[in-house]
Amino acid sequence: MTADDLDEQQPDVVAFTPKRQTAQPAASWSYRNCREARAAGAAPMYRGQPGYGAHMDGDNDGIACEPYPR
C-alpha cells in the first residue's frame, strides 16, 4: 500500500476556523441625561448597553446613572 492509497482512504477534512469575537459596538444613541433614563426605567446602565452614554458616567466606572455615587 502506498502513501497515495492511504491518502485516498482518509476522509476529506475541512479545517475549522473559529470566529473571532469582536468588541460590541457602542450604542448609536444614548439618553440625554440620567433624569430621562430613570423616567424610562433604564437606570442604572452599564457600558455597552443601549442608552448608555459616557456623559452620564461621572466616575468612569462603566455604570451610568448610579443610584448612589461611589
N, CA, C and O of each residue as an XYZ file, in Angstrom:
280
protein
N       0.857     -1.165      0.000
C       0.000      0.000      0.000
C       0.908      1.235      0.000
O       1.855      1.325      0.781
N       0.607      2.158     -0.869
C       1.429      3.357     -0.989
C       0.817      4.502     -0.187
O      -0.315      4.409      0.287
N       1.562      5.553     -0.047
C       1.079      6.732      0.665
C      -0.135      7.322     -0.045
O      -1.055      7.817      0.606
N      -0.143      7.272     -1.366
C      -1.288      7.790     -2.122
C      -2.538      6.973     -1.837
O      -3.632      7.530     -1.749
N      -2.391      5.656     -1.692
C      -3.535      4.803     -1.368
C      -4.096      5.169      0.004
O      -5.312      5.225      0.191
N      -3.206      5.416      0.957
C      -3.649      5.795      2.300
C      -4.360      7.142      2.283
O      -5.369      7.321      2.965
N      -3.841      8.088      1.507
C      -4.479      9.401      1.403
C      -5.893      9.286      0.850
O      -6.791     10.001      1.292
N      -6.097      8.400     -0.105
C      -7.418      8.221     -0.699
C      -8.406      7.635      0.301
O      -9.608      7.868      0.180
N      -7.930      6.887      1.275
C      -8.808      6.268      2.266
C      -9.220      7.246      3.366
O     -10.209      7.023      4.065
N      -8.470      8.309      3.511
C      -8.768      9.281      4.564
C      -9.944     10.161      4.140
O     -10.038     10.559      2.979
N     -10.836     10.461      5.078
C     -11.950     11.357      4.739
C     -11.424     12.769      4.514
O     -10.402     13.172      5.071
N     -12.149     13.502      3.687
C     -11.788     14.900      3.471
C     -12.085     15.667      4.753
O     -13.175     15.555      5.314
N     -11.135     16.428      5.201
C     -11.284     17.197      6.434
C     -11.203     18.673      6.081
O     -10.287     19.122      5.393
N     -12.172     19.401      6.564
C     -12.177     20.840      6.352
C     -11.684     21.481      7.639
O     -12.198     21.190      8.720
N     -10.716     22.329      7.529
C     -10.172     22.994      8.714
C     -11.241     23.893      9.323
O     -11.948     24.614      8.619
N     -11.340     23.832     10.633
C     -12.293     24.664     11.365
C     -11.589     25.931     11.811
O     -10.555     25.883     12.477
N     -12.154     27.051     11.440
C     -11.614     28.332     11.867
C     -12.665     29.012     12.728
O     -13.699     29.439     12.215
N     -12.416     29.122     14.036
C     -13.417     29.751     14.899
C     -13.544     31.241     14.595
O     -12.577     31.897     14.208
N     -14.740     31.754     14.775
C     -14.955     33.180     14.570
C     -14.355     33.930     15.749
O     -14.488     33.526     16.904
N     -13.703     35.014     15.429
C     -13.155     35.848     16.494
C     -14.259     36.727     17.037
O     -15.039     37.306     16.280
N     -14.319     36.823     18.351
C     -15.290     37.722     18.936
C     -14.732     39.128     18.858
O     -13.560     39.374     19.145
N     -15.587     40.027     18.469
C     -15.168     41.417     18.396
C     -15.870     42.187     19.495
O     -16.910     41.768     20.004
N     -15.302     43.287     19.843
C     -15.917     44.117     20.870
C     -17.282     44.573     20.381
O     -17.489     44.839     19.197
N     -18.187     44.653     21.315
C     -19.534     45.081     20.974
C     -19.488     46.561     20.604
O     -18.907     47.358     21.340
N     -20.084     46.938     19.489
C     -20.053     48.344     19.114
C     -20.821     49.196     20.116
O     -21.792     48.742     20.722
N     -20.382     50.409     20.279
C     -21.061     51.319     21.196
C     -22.474     51.591     20.682
O     -22.740     51.556     19.480
N     -23.357     51.859     21.620
C     -24.731     52.168     21.245
C     -24.732     53.423     20.374
O     -23.946     54.342     20.604
N     -25.593     53.459     19.398
C     -25.625     54.599     18.493
C     -26.445     55.749     19.073
O     -26.475     56.840     18.504
N     -27.098     55.511     20.187
C     -27.879     56.565     20.826
C     -27.705     56.434     22.332
O     -27.307     55.384     22.838
N     -28.008     57.504     23.031
C     -27.989     57.456     24.487
C     -29.029     58.438     25.005
O     -29.472     59.340     24.294
N     -29.401     58.240     26.252
C     -30.317     59.190     26.879
C     -29.595     60.522     27.032
O     -28.369     60.567     27.133
N     -30.356     61.589     27.048
C     -29.740     62.912     27.198
C     -29.155     63.099     28.586
O     -28.117     63.739     28.753
N     -29.833     62.531     29.589
C     -29.358     62.687     30.961
C     -29.947     61.579     31.831
O     -30.777     60.794     31.372
N     -29.516     61.522     33.076
C     -29.971     60.456     33.975
C     -31.448     60.601     34.324
O     -32.134     59.603     34.546
N     -31.931     61.815     34.373
C     -33.354     62.014     34.668
C     -34.201     61.326     33.596
O     -35.188     60.660     33.907
N     -33.808     61.492     32.341
C     -34.526     60.862     31.231
C     -34.410     59.334     31.309
O     -35.390     58.626     31.075
N     -33.226     58.831     31.633
C     -33.018     57.380     31.738
C     -33.837     56.789     32.883
O     -34.436     55.724     32.735
N     -33.864     57.480     34.027
C     -34.645     56.985     35.173
C     -36.138     56.997     34.857
O     -36.862     56.076     35.234
N     -36.598     58.038     34.168
C     -38.018     58.124     33.809
C     -38.420     56.970     32.894
O     -39.565     56.518     32.921
N     -37.475     56.498     32.086
C     -37.743     55.375     31.181
C     -37.531     54.029     31.874
O     -37.774     52.977     31.282
N     -37.077     54.065     33.133
C     -36.836     52.820     33.870
C     -35.569     52.107     33.435
O     -35.433     50.900     33.636
N     -34.637     52.848     32.838
C     -33.435     52.223     32.288
C     -32.207     52.346     33.187
O     -31.176     51.736     32.904
N     -32.297     53.114     34.252
C     -31.120     53.332     35.105
C     -31.043     52.274     36.202
O     -32.082     51.828     36.689
N     -29.856     51.867     36.599
C     -28.552     52.222     36.054
C     -28.280     51.478     34.751
O     -28.885     50.442     34.474
N     -27.374     52.016     33.968
C     -26.990     51.394     32.694
C     -25.501     51.084     32.726
O     -24.716     51.788     33.361
N     -25.131     50.023     32.032
C     -23.737     49.591     32.002
C     -23.146     49.828     30.623
O     -23.843     49.754     29.610
N     -21.843     50.117     30.600
C     -21.136     50.375     29.341
C     -21.451     49.260     28.345
O     -21.338     48.081     28.680
N     -21.842     49.620     27.136
C     -22.178     48.654     26.099
C     -23.668     48.412     25.960
O     -24.115     47.872     24.948
N     -24.451     48.805     26.970
C     -25.898     48.625     26.876
C     -26.518     49.760     26.065
O     -25.990     50.871     26.047
N     -27.632     49.484     25.399
C     -28.327     50.554     24.683
C     -28.716     51.671     25.649
O     -29.194     51.407     26.753
N     -28.512     52.901     25.234
C     -28.873     54.054     26.043
C     -27.746     54.589     26.904
O     -27.827     55.713     27.400
N     -26.686     53.794     27.092
C     -25.554     54.235     27.914
C     -24.806     55.347     27.203
O     -24.620     55.307     25.986
N     -24.385     56.327     27.960
C     -23.542     57.394     27.423
C     -22.498     57.765     28.458
O     -22.818     57.892     29.639
N     -21.264     57.940     28.037
C     -20.177     58.268     28.957
C     -20.451     59.573     29.703
O     -19.957     59.765     30.814
N     -21.227     60.465     29.106
C     -21.530     61.734     29.765
C     -22.384     61.547     31.020
O     -22.520     62.481     31.811
N     -22.960     60.362     31.216
C     -23.757     60.086     32.416
C     -22.997     59.230     33.422
O     -23.547     58.849     34.456
N     -21.748     58.931     33.127
C     -20.914     58.100     33.995
C     -19.826     58.983     34.591
O     -18.690     58.991     34.118
N     -20.180     59.718     35.623
C     -19.283     60.713     36.200
C     -17.970     60.174     36.727
O     -16.950     60.858     36.647
N     -17.968     58.954     37.269
C     -16.723     58.401     37.819
C     -16.049     57.420     36.865
O     -15.055     56.790     37.227
N     -16.574     57.284     35.659
C     -15.991     56.449     34.600
C     -15.733     55.008     35.043
O     -14.695     54.426     34.728
N     -16.700     54.442     35.781
C     -16.558     53.041     36.210
C     -17.374     52.089     35.352
O     -17.447     50.896     35.645
N     -17.995     52.610     34.284
C     -18.775     51.762     33.394
C     -20.232     51.653     33.786
O     -20.993     50.926     33.147
N     -20.635     52.370     34.835
C     -22.029     52.355     35.289
C     -22.547     53.787     35.257
O     -22.051     54.651     35.980
N     -23.534     54.030     34.425
C     -24.123     55.364     34.319
C     -25.393     55.435     35.147
O     -26.122     54.452     35.276
N     -25.644     56.596     35.698
C     -26.866     56.875     36.471
C     -26.986     55.954     37.679
O     -28.043     55.375     37.932
N     -25.887     55.826     38.420
C     -25.904     55.003     39.632
C     -26.825     55.644     40.658
O     -26.931     56.869     40.718
N     -27.493     54.826     41.466
C     -28.385     55.404     42.471
C     -27.618     56.207     43.522
O     -28.108     57.230     44.000
N     -26.424     55.748     43.882
C     -25.615     56.444     44.874
C     -24.192     56.548     44.354
O     -23.609     55.539     43.958
N     -23.626     57.736     44.347
C     -22.237     57.865     43.894
C     -21.303     57.041     44.770
O     -21.512     56.926     45.977
N     -20.277     56.472     44.156
C     -19.311     55.674     44.929
C     -18.233     56.550     45.500
O     -17.333     56.057     46.180
